């Protein structure tokens, strides 16, 4: 939710670079633990404070650590509450429905979002924590590293309109991500329907 990011930037943004880094940490933490916050948008806005690779790496580090803390906090909470069997079955069927049904799905999730509340998902489907941590980390570094590098190029060559152009780029990335997410789900569904349909004599 953009309102959450706006509030956080309003509170901490005036504290300079470290305030912006803290904002990014909190936005990514909330996104991983509670509900979507459009972290991509705020990563770009945070980078616009100081469009340098050095500052971008600080933001990237904050994003990765926040993902760890948020996702595995939710994992810990889920491990210590009673999950109804019906929910477990539904999540298991959903996992099997997807194109990839193991920890690699956490990497694919960066390109084509298919797994909400990843920490709870990891707990319910009993994925390996080390593998999950690895794919979460790699996915976060790749996605936001690419966004950072693209933003850096925008600021080098289109300084006056860099923020606007980068946000447009982000909208395109998000649109492609959601289209891919739909295609992945639809393709798996079609494949499953084909497998379940009776063979012609």
Order of alpha helices (4+ residues) and beta strands (2+ residues): alpha-alpha-alpha-alpha-alpha-alpha-alpha-alpha-alpha
